Amino acid sequence: MRPEISRSRTWAVAAVGGAAALLTAACGSASSGSTSNTASAPGITATQVTIGSTQPLTGPAAPGYSEIAPAANAYFKYVNAHGGVDGRKINYIYLDDQYNPTSTATQTRKLVLQDNVFAMFQALGTPTHLSVVSYLNSSKVPDLFVASGCNCWNNTSQYPETFGWQPNYTIEGKILGQYIAQNFASKKIGFFLQGPNDEFGADGLAGVMDSLQGKGLNVDSTPAYYTPTAAGAMAVGAAIAGLQAQGVQVIVSFSVPLFTAVAEASAAGLKYSAQFVVSNVGADPPTLAGILTGGSLGKKLPAGLIGGTISDAYLPLITDSSNPWVTLFKSVESAYAPSLPWDGNVEYGMAEAYTFVQALKAAGQNPTRASIIAAIQNSHWTDGPGLTPYAYSSSDHNGFTGVQMVTVDATGNLTTLGPVETTDDTASGAINTYSGAASTPPASGIPSD
């Protein structure tokens, strides 16, 4: 269950050209390698670094999420095509765990014991990764940039090898909760959560309640829960009907995409016009539209059902074609993964891969497992694709520190609803407007350090 953790946690704008210019520029930008490369650690040879991951390539979390690792691998292929990192190519092995913790444990041990990975990277899911985080830490395997916003990854005493990447769910929940308190104070607020015994739902609920409590708001004290299984999907309609019966007008949802889509479709079927406020992880418009229109819910439904959904972003909006990070990642997708759609999951995968390359470069010519941990903790990186800086230090393994509220229209377009805001995951931590400048990628599209 929930680990014993403390809740105390503490972007030069240059234009980037189109895809052709970007790809050309990369040819001379990457490290050329050196004859001094050695086999410096497990998974490290003079010419290759092997990393591993568990991913829901099939199963209830596969819609959308199955794109993340292939997207990251596309970015690694781009880096490899232009010299790699200090002359080493990145070999990314990702295995299907079906979003099932038992399978996660089996596949993780295979990656560590048989594939001899240097590090785990981007392993996806809160309940799944909790089944292996102790094993990875006791084995001293770097556990980098877990694809989950659980607060538990920021536990430097118990999990010194583990780092989060996206804003943790309590930080996200606090900012979502502030928006709700400011804009829906007269409405009854309820929750649709993954759980009940799941840190994804619990951490998000805690963050939202940090911003709602003490304000005299009408909050339904009994969340509706779902389990991320086929049987759980079948029960969502009843859960949404229960919120309707309780008079809930604003549904705060910490849900993976399939269950967000089922919940919104269920509400439409009940003629229940609740306002959905959904965690970023379950609110990617192309993914939700694909689930609704693809017939996987038993019939084809209109994509416009997602219109009006409120969520948040911590990466550039995928619909912002003028953003240089969007230009970079769409260029990489077109060249190295043309079968992938352009959506938030693909952006996520590539953005995390960019951060890994930053870390690997900073870990030295012949990286060790200890040196990559030290490189991240001492990084102080401000040049990355996120809307806020990373929190990384020796005492803080959280990733991005805030989000920007957004809304989705019926055609899937995203519009911002205010400034980028940052906070911590303590109950009393203030929510502040972030005033830093947005970063841009280097002309090569590959981090320099």
C-alpha positions in Angstrom: 0.0 0.0 0.0 1.0 3.7 0.2 4.6 4.0 1.2 5.6 6.0 4.3 6.5 9.4 2.7 6.7 13.0 3.6 4.4 15.5 1.9 7.1 18.2 2.3 8.7 18.6 -1.2 10.3 21.4 -2.4 12.1 28.2 -20.3 16.9 33.3 -25.0 14.1 32.5 -27.3 15.6 31.4 -30.7 13.5 30.3 -33.6 13.9 26.7 -34.6 13.3 26.0 -38.3 11.3 23.4 -40.1 11.9 19.7 -40.1 14.5 19.7 -42.9 16.6 22.4 -41.4 16.4 20.8 -38.0 17.5 17.4 -39.2 20.3 18.8 -41.3 21.6 20.8 -38.3 21.7 17.7 -36.1 24.3 16.0 -38.3 27.1 18.0 -36.8 25.8 18.5 -33.3 26.1 15.2 -31.5 29.2 13.9 -29.8 31.4 11.9 -32.2 32.5 9.5 -29.6 35.9 8.6 -28.4 38.3 5.6 -28.4 38.4 6.1 -24.6 34.8 4.7 -24.3 34.8 1.7 -22.0 32.3 -0.8 -20.6 31.8 1.3 -17.5 28.6 -0.2 -16.0 26.0 -2.9 -16.6 24.3 -2.2 -19.9 27.1 0.1 -21.0 29.6 -0.9 -23.7 32.0 1.2 -25.7 29.3 1.6 -28.4 25.9 1.1 -26.7 23.8 1.9 -23.6 20.9 -0.5 -23.0 17.9 0.7 -21.0 14.6 -0.9 -20.2 10.9 -0.3 -19.5 7.6 -1.9 -18.8 4.7 -0.5 -20.7 0.9 -1.2 -21.2 1.2 -2.2 -24.8 -2.0 -4.1 -24.4 -4.7 -4.1 -21.7 -6.9 -1.4 -20.2 -4.3 1.3 -20.2 -3.1 0.7 -23.7 -5.3 3.2 -25.5 -2.9 6.2 -25.9 -0.3 4.9 -23.5 0.9 2.2 -25.9 2.4 5.1 -28.0 4.7 6.5 -25.3 7.6 4.1 -25.5 7.6 3.9 -29.3 7.7 7.7 -29.3 10.6 7.8 -26.9 12.4 5.2 -29.1 11.8 7.4 -32.1 13.7 10.2 -30.4 16.5 7.8 -29.5 16.7 6.7 -33.1 17.0 10.3 -34.1 19.9 10.8 -31.6 21.5 7.5 -32.7 21.3 8.6 -36.3 23.4 11.6 -35.5 26.1 10.1 -33.5 24.4 8.9 -30.3 25.6 10.1 -26.9 29.4 10.2 -26.7 29.5 7.7 -29.6 27.1 5.3 -27.9 23.8 4.3 -29.4 20.8 4.0 -27.1 19.2 0.6 -27.1 15.7 0.9 -25.6 14.0 -2.4 -24.7 10.3 -2.0 -23.6 8.2 -5.0 -22.6 4.4 -5.3 -22.3 3.1 -5.7 -18.7 -0.6 -5.1 -19.7 -0.9 -2.7 -16.7 -0.8 -5.7 -14.4 1.5 -5.5 -11.4 2.3 -9.2 -11.5 3.4 -9.0 -15.1 5.4 -5.8 -14.3 7.4 -7.7 -11.7 8.2 -10.6 -14.1 9.2 -8.3 -17.0 11.2 -6.0 -14.8 13.3 -8.9 -13.5 13.8 -10.0 -17.0 15.1 -6.6 -18.0 17.5 -6.5 -15.0 18.7 -10.0 -14.9 18.6 -11.2 -18.5 18.8 -8.0 -20.6 21.3 -6.5 -18.1 19.9 -3.0 -18.5 21.9 0.0 -17.3 18.8 1.7 -16.1 15.0 1.5 -16.1 13.5 4.4 -18.0 9.9 5.6 -18.3 8.3 2.6 -16.7 4.6 3.4 -16.8 1.9 3.2 -14.1 1.5 3.8 -10.4 0.1 0.4 -9.3 2.4 -1.4 -11.6 5.6 0.3 -10.8 5.0 0.2 -7.0 5.3 -3.6 -7.4 9.0 -3.2 -8.4 10.3 0.0 -7.0 11.8 -1.6 -3.9 13.4 -4.3 -6.0 15.1 -1.8 -8.3 16.3 0.3 -5.5 17.7 -2.7 -3.5 19.4 -3.8 -6.8 20.9 -0.3 -7.2 19.4 0.0 -10.7 18.7 3.7 -11.7 14.9 4.1 -11.9 14.6 7.1 -14.1 11.6 9.3 -14.9 8.8 7.0 -14.0 5.7 7.6 -16.2 3.4 8.3 -13.3 2.8 11.2 -11.0 2.8 9.3 -7.7 4.2 11.3 -4.8 5.9 8.1 -3.8 8.7 8.4 -6.4 10.0 11.4 -4.4 11.2 9.4 -1.4 15.0 9.9 -1.4 15.7 7.9 1.7 13.8 4.8 0.7 14.0 5.0 -3.1 17.2 6.9 -3.8 17.5 5.5 -7.3 14.0 6.6 -8.4 13.0 9.9 -10.0 9.6 11.2 -11.1 9.3 13.4 -14.2 5.8 14.8 -14.7 4.2 16.9 -12.0 3.1 14.7 -9.2 -0.6 14.2 -8.7 -0.9 16.3 -5.6 0.8 19.3 -7.2 -1.5 18.8 -10.2 -4.5 18.3 -7.9 -3.9 21.5 -5.9 -3.9 23.6 -9.1 -7.0 21.9 -10.4 -8.6 22.4 -7.1 -7.8 26.1 -7.0 -9.4 26.5 -10.4 -12.5 24.7 -9.3 -12.8 26.8 -6.1 -12.4 30.0 -8.2 -14.8 29.1 -11.0 -17.3 26.5 -9.6 -17.8 27.6 -6.0 -21.6 27.4 -6.3 -21.7 23.9 -7.7 -21.6 20.5 -6.0 -18.2 18.8 -6.6 -17.6 15.1 -6.8 -14.8 12.6 -7.7 -14.3 9.8 -10.2 -11.0 8.1 -9.2 -8.9 5.1 -9.9 -9.0 3.2 -6.7 -9.9 3.1 -3.9 -6.5 1.5 -2.9 -4.5 3.3 -5.6 -2.1 6.2 -5.2 -3.1 7.7 -8.5 -6.6 8.5 -7.2 -5.5 9.1 -3.6 -2.7 11.6 -4.4 -4.9 13.5 -6.8 -7.8 13.6 -4.4 -5.5 14.8 -1.6 -4.2 17.7 -3.8 -7.7 18.8 -4.9 -8.9 18.7 -1.3 -5.9 20.8 -0.2 -7.4 23.6 -2.3 -11.1 23.0 -1.6 -11.1 22.5 2.1 -12.0 25.3 4.4 -13.8 27.3 1.7 -17.4 26.2 2.5 -17.8 24.4 -0.8 -20.3 21.6 -1.4 -18.2 18.5 -1.9 -19.5 15.0 -2.2 -17.6 13.0 0.5 -18.0 9.7 -1.3 -15.9 9.4 -4.5 -16.9 7.0 -7.2 -14.1 4.6 -7.9 -13.2 2.3 -10.8 -10.7 -0.6 -11.1 -8.6 -0.6 -14.3 -9.9 -3.9 -15.6 -12.5 -5.0 -18.2 -14.9 -5.6 -15.4 -14.1 -2.2 -14.0 -15.0 -0.6 -17.3 -18.3 -2.3 -17.3 -19.1 -0.8 -13.9 -18.4 2.9 -14.8 -21.9 3.6 -16.0 -23.3 2.8 -12.5 -20.6 4.9 -10.8 -21.5 7.9 -13.0 -25.2 7.4 -12.4 -24.4 7.4 -8.7 -22.7 10.8 -8.9 -25.7 12.1 -10.9 -28.1 10.8 -8.2 -26.0 12.7 -5.6 -26.5 15.9 -7.5 -22.8 16.3 -8.4 -22.3 19.1 -11.0 -18.5 19.0 -11.3 -16.8 15.7 -11.7 -13.0 15.7 -10.9 -11.5 12.7 -12.6 -8.1 11.1 -12.0 -8.5 8.4 -14.7 -6.6 6.7 -17.5 -7.9 7.6 -21.0 -10.2 4.6 -21.5 -12.0 5.3 -18.3 -12.2 9.0 -18.9 -13.9 8.2 -22.3 -16.2 5.6 -20.7 -17.2 8.1 -17.9 -17.9 11.0 -20.4 -19.8 8.6 -22.7 -21.8 7.3 -19.7 -22.7 10.8 -18.6 -23.9 11.7 -22.2 -26.0 8.5 -22.3 -27.6 9.6 -19.0 -28.2 13.1 -20.3 -26.1 14.2 -17.4 -24.4 17.5 -18.2 -21.8 17.5 -15.5 -18.6 19.5 -15.9 -15.6 17.1 -16.2 -12.2 18.3 -14.7 -9.7 15.6 -15.7 -6.1 15.0 -14.8 -3.7 15.5 -17.7 -3.0 11.8 -17.8 -6.5 11.0 -18.9 -7.4 14.0 -21.0 -5.5 13.8 -24.3 -8.0 14.9 -26.9 -6.9 12.7 -29.8 -6.7 9.7 -27.6 -10.2 10.3 -26.1 -11.6 11.0 -29.6 -10.1 7.8 -30.9 -11.6 5.7 -28.2 -15.1 7.3 -28.6 -15.2 7.1 -32.4 -13.4 3.8 -32.8 -16.2 1.6 -31.6 -14.2 0.1 -28.7 -17.0 1.1 -26.3 -19.6 -1.0 -28.1 -20.6 1.6 -30.6 -19.1 4.6 -32.4 -19.7 7.8 -30.5 -19.1 11.4 -31.5 -15.7 12.8 -30.6 -17.5 16.0 -29.6 -18.5 14.4 -26.3 -15.1 15.6 -24.9 -16.0 19.3 -25.7 -15.8 21.4 -22.6 -13.5 19.1 -20.6 -11.1 21.1 -18.4 -7.7 19.7 -17.7 -4.1 21.0 -17.4 -0.8 20.9 -19.3 2.9 20.9 -18.3 4.3 20.5 -21.9 3.6 22.8 -24.9 0.1 22.4 -26.3 0.2 19.8 -29.1 -2.1 22.1 -31.2 0.5 25.0 -31.0 2.2 24.5 -34.4 4.4 27.6 -33.7 6.1 26.1 -30.7 9.6 24.9 -31.4 9.3 21.8 -29.2 6.2 20.8 -31.1 8.2 21.4 -34.4 11.0 19.3 -33.1 9.0 16.3 -31.9 6.6 16.3 -34.9 9.7 16.3 -37.2 11.1 13.3 -35.3 7.8 11.5 -35.5 7.5 12.1 -39.2 11.0 10.7 -39.8 11.3 7.9 -37.3 7.8 6.9 -36.3 5.4 7.9 -39.1 2.8 5.3 -38.0 2.3 7.1 -34.7 -0.4 9.8 -34.4 0.5 13.2 -33.2 -0.9 13.5 -29.8 0.0 14.2 -26.2 1.3 10.7 -25.5 3.8 10.9 -28.4 4.9 14.4 -27.1 5.2 12.9 -23.6 7.4 10.0 -24.8 9.7 12.2 -26.8 10.0 14.8 -24.1 11.0 12.2 -21.5 13.5 10.8 -24.0 15.0 14.3 -24.4 15.5 14.5 -20.6 17.1 11.0 -20.5 19.6 12.2 -23.1 20.3 15.3 -21.0 21.0 13.0 -18.0 23.2 10.5 -20.0 25.3 13.3 -21.4 25.8 14.9 -18.0 26.8 11.5 -16.5 30.2 11.6 -18.2 32.1 10.0 -21.0 31.9 6.6 -19.3 28.8 6.8 -17.2 28.2 4.6 -14.2 24.9 4.0 -12.4 26.1 6.4 -9.6 27.1 9.1 -12.0 23.8 9.3 -13.7 22.0 9.6 -10.4 24.4 12.4 -9.4 24.0 14.1 -12.8 20.2 14.3 -12.3 20.4 15.5 -8.7 22.9 18.2 -9.6 21.3 19.1 -12.9 19.5 22.4 -12.2 18.2 22.0 -15.8 16.1 24.9 -17.1 16.4 24.0 -20.8 13.8 21.4 -21.4 10.4 21.0 -23.0 8.4 21.5 -19.8 6.5 24.7 -18.9 8.3 24.8 -15.5 11.7 23.8 -14.3 12.5 20.4 -12.8 12.7 20.1 -9.0 15.7 17.7 -9.0 18.2 17.8 -6.2 19.7 15.4 -3.8 16.7 15.8 -1.5 13.9 16.1 -4.1 13.3 13.6 -6.9 10.1 15.3 -8.2 10.1 16.4 -11.8 8.1 19.4 -13.1 6.7 21.7 -10.4 3.5 23.0 -12.0 0.9 23.0 -14.7 -1.3 25.4 -16.8 -5.0 25.0 -16.9 -6.5 24.2 -20.3 -9.9 23.4 -21.9 -10.8 21.2 -24.8 -13.4 22.2 -27.4 -15.7 19.8 -29.4 -13.1 19.6 -32.2 -10.2 18.7 -29.8 -8.5 22.1 -29.8 -6.9 23.2 -26.6 -7.1 26.6 -25.1 -5.2 27.9 -22.0 -7.2 29.1 -19.1 -4.6 31.2 -17.3 -0.9 31.4 -16.4 1.5 28.6 -15.7 1.4 27.9 -11.9 3.8 26.1 -9.6 3.4 24.7 -6.1 4.7 21.9 -3.9 2.8 18.9 -2.6 2.3 20.1 1.0 -1.1 21.0 2.2 0.0 24.6 3.0 2.3 25.2 0.1 1.3 28.4 -1.9 0.3 28.2 -5.6 2.4 30.8 -7.5 2.3 32.2 -11.0 5.5 31.1 -12.8 7.3 34.0 -14.4 10.2 32.2 -16.0 10.8 32.4 -19.8 10.0 29.5 -22.0 13.0 27.5 -23.3 13.6 26.4 -26.8 15.4 23.3 -28.0 18.9 23.6 -29.5 19.1 23.8 -33.3 20.2 20.2 -33.4 17.3 19.0 -31.4 19.7 17.2 -29.1 20.7 18.5 -25.7 24.3 19.6 -25.3 24.7 18.4 -21.7 
